[in-house]
Amino acid sequence: MLLFGVATIPVLVVLGMGTGQLGVRARTFFHRIGAVVIVLIALQLVLRGLAAFGAVPHLRFGEFVIW
């Protein structure tokens, strides 16, 4: 786990420096997209928890389980 954390530091530094080069409009766009992605992931995790307790049915596409 420590190795994983150390290996991701260069990528995070490059991404941080790269976003500083973006314009205000692009940064605003990516912030909004990031917020939407976080909300969708949270919704999916809530639905997975509810499906585990049997409150909602699992959503499946063949063998692929969404929640």
C-alpha positions as CSV (number, residue, x, y, z in Angstrom):
1,M,0.0,0.0,0.0
2,L,2.9,2.3,0.8
3,L,4.4,1.6,-2.6
4,F,1.1,2.4,-4.3
5,G,0.9,5.7,-2.5
6,V,4.4,6.7,-3.3
7,A,4.0,5.7,-7.0
8,T,0.9,7.9,-7.4
9,I,2.6,11.1,-6.1
10,P,4.3,12.0,-9.5
11,V,1.0,11.6,-11.3
12,L,-0.9,13.7,-8.8
13,V,1.8,16.4,-9.0
14,V,1.6,16.5,-12.8
15,L,-2.2,16.7,-12.8
16,G,-2.1,19.4,-10.2
17,M,0.4,21.4,-12.3
18,G,-1.6,20.8,-15.5
19,T,-4.8,22.1,-14.1
20,G,-3.1,25.3,-13.1
21,Q,-2.4,25.8,-16.8
22,L,-6.1,25.5,-17.8
23,G,-8.3,28.5,-18.2
24,V,-11.0,29.4,-15.7
25,R,-13.7,28.1,-18.0
26,A,-12.1,24.7,-18.4
27,R,-11.5,24.4,-14.7
28,T,-15.1,25.2,-14.0
29,F,-16.2,22.6,-16.5
30,F,-14.1,19.9,-15.0
31,H,-15.2,20.8,-11.4
32,R,-18.8,20.3,-12.6
33,I,-18.1,17.0,-14.3
34,G,-16.3,15.8,-11.2
35,A,-19.2,16.8,-9.0
36,V,-21.6,14.9,-11.2
37,V,-19.4,11.8,-11.2
38,I,-19.2,11.9,-7.4
39,V,-23.0,12.1,-7.1
40,L,-23.4,9.2,-9.5
41,I,-20.9,7.0,-7.6
42,A,-22.6,7.8,-4.3
43,L,-26.0,6.9,-5.8
44,Q,-24.6,3.6,-7.1
45,L,-23.1,2.8,-3.7
46,V,-26.4,3.5,-1.9
47,L,-28.3,1.3,-4.4
48,R,-25.7,-1.5,-3.9
49,G,-26.2,-1.3,-0.1
50,L,-30.0,-1.3,-0.5
51,A,-29.8,-4.3,-2.8
52,A,-27.6,-6.2,-0.4
53,F,-30.3,-5.8,2.3
54,G,-33.0,-6.8,-0.2
55,A,-34.7,-3.4,-0.3
56,V,-34.3,-3.0,-4.1
57,P,-33.6,-5.7,-6.7
58,H,-30.1,-5.9,-8.2
59,L,-29.6,-4.4,-11.7
60,R,-27.9,-6.8,-14.0
61,F,-26.9,-6.9,-17.6
62,G,-26.2,-10.6,-18.1
63,E,-23.5,-11.5,-15.7
64,F,-22.5,-7.9,-15.1
65,V,-24.0,-6.5,-11.9
66,I,-24.5,-2.7,-11.7
67,W,-25.8,-2.8,-8.1
